[in-house]
């Protein structure tokens, strides 16, 4: 009988003898023991982690007409244009009272992970600097900060919290500086 359904069987072209390939062993280029190298890499990772932990964080906060941008959160103005207080809403509530001569006061309230929080900031010029004093209540934790914006050295607030944590808060080039009653970087 003739098999009409042919099968494709691979036939080695080099014959039936098994092929043995010799591979070179990888040699370590370092003369240090493996445990020393692991410890060195671990120490470098630890130092990098500490640098990230203690380096000042940067977040952008700017006022663009009828929109307040706080990091990734955008709040829209909901008050009429002639109102004495500017009210913004979104993921948080924000109220801004501009008092003239560069002074302003702002308050914010929000809920994050079921915890109600609020903040209050007072902004006033001191010579060429803008100085802002803030207080925050995050759940049951009370925190204060002092923010300084020196327009001559750049467009970023330098915030120092009462526990010593420092944060840089950038102001967008096309945005305006505004009081920031949010615990940015916390």
N, C-alpha and C positions, 0 to 999 in steps of 0.2 A: 504494500500500500504506500501511496505517496502522500506525504504530509503537505497539504496545500497552505496551511497557516505556518509560515516559517517563523522560527524563533531567532532572536538576535542574542547570541551568546558571545560575551567578550572573550577573545582569545589573546593572550599576551603575545606581543610581537617579538619579545626578546627570548622566548623559550619558556620552559616550564620551571626553571630554577628560581627560587625565591630571591628577591632583590634586597640587599642590605645597604642601607645608606649610613655612612659614618658622619656624625655631626660633631662639630667642635663644641667643647664645653665652654660655657661662658665663664670668664675669669673676672673676679671683682677687681675694679681698678683702684679701690681704696685699700689701704693697709690697716684700716681701723676695724676692730671687731664689729660685728653686726649689732650687738647690744649698744655699743657706743654711738653708732650712727642713729639707731632708733631713739636713744635719749636726746641726741642733738636735734633731730627733727621735732621731737616732742617739745623741747625747750623753745625752739623757734616758733612753733605754733602757739605756745603759751604767751610769748612776748607779743606776737601779733594780736592775740585776743585781748591782752591788756591795753595795747595801743588803741584798738577799736573801742574798748570799753571807756577809756578815760579821755579820748580825743573829743573835742567839742563837735556836737552834731549840728548840721545845717538844715534848716527848714525855711521855706519861703512863705512870707505873709505879706500881702499887698492889697490895697484898696483900688479897684478899677471902676470908677464911676458908681454904678449901682450894684457892684459885685465885690464881695470880700473873699479873697482866696487865702485859705489857711492850710498850707500843705496841699493835700489832695482833696480837701473839703471846700466847696464853694457855697457861699451864702448869698442870697439875692435880697435886694432892698425891697421891703414891702410897705414902707411909709410913703405918704404923698410928698412930692418935692418941696412943699412949703412948710412941712412939719419941723418943729424945733429940734426934735430928736429923730435921728435916723435909725430905723429898725430893719434888721436883716433876719432872714429865716432860712432854714434848710436843715442840716443835721444838728444844728444848734440854734439858739436864739442869741442875737447880738444887738445891743443898743449903744449908739454913739452920740455923745453930746459934745459938740464943739463949742468952746467957751470964748474963743477969740484970743489974739496975741499968741497963737501957737499952743494954747492949752486945750486939752480935751480929756474926757472921761468916758470909759466904756465898761460895759458889763456883759457877761455871757453866761448862759446856762445850757447844759446838755446832759444827756444820759448815755453812758457807755457801759456795756455789759451789765445792765440793770442798776448801775450805781449813778445816783444823781450828783452832779458837780456844778460849781459856779465859780466865776472869777470876776475881779474888779480891778481896773487899772486907771491910774491918773497920770497923764502925760503933761509935761511942762518943759519949756526951753530953759536951759541954764547956760548963758553965754552962747557959744556956737554949738553946743550939744543939745540933744533932746534926751531927757531923762524920764523914765517911766517907772513908777512903783506899783507893784501888783500884789494882790493876795488871792489865794485859791483855796477852795474847799473841795476836795476830791473824796467823796464818801464821808469818812470821819477824819481824814488827814488834812491838816492845815499847812499851807506852804506859802511863802512870800518870795518875791524876786525883785531885783533892780535891773532895769534894762537901760543901756546907753547906746545912742546912735550918734556917731560923729560923722557928719556928711563929708568932712574934709578927708577922712581916711577910707571912705567907701560907703556903700549903701547896705549896711547890715547892722542889726541890733546885736549887742553883746549882752546876753541875759545871764545873770548869776542868781541861782536859787539859794534859799536860806540854808540848804544842806550842803552848799558848795558846788553843786553841779553847774557846769557852764554849757550854754547852748548859743550857737550863732543863728540868728533869724534874718534871712536875706529879705530885702525889699526889691521887687522887680524894677528894672530901669524905667518902665512905662507906668508903674504903679505909684501910689502914695503911701507914705508911712502912716500907720494908724495904731492906736492902742491895741494891745494883744492880750485880752483877758483869758487866754487859753494856756494851759501848762504844756507848751510846746517842748518836745524832747523828753517828756516824762512818761 
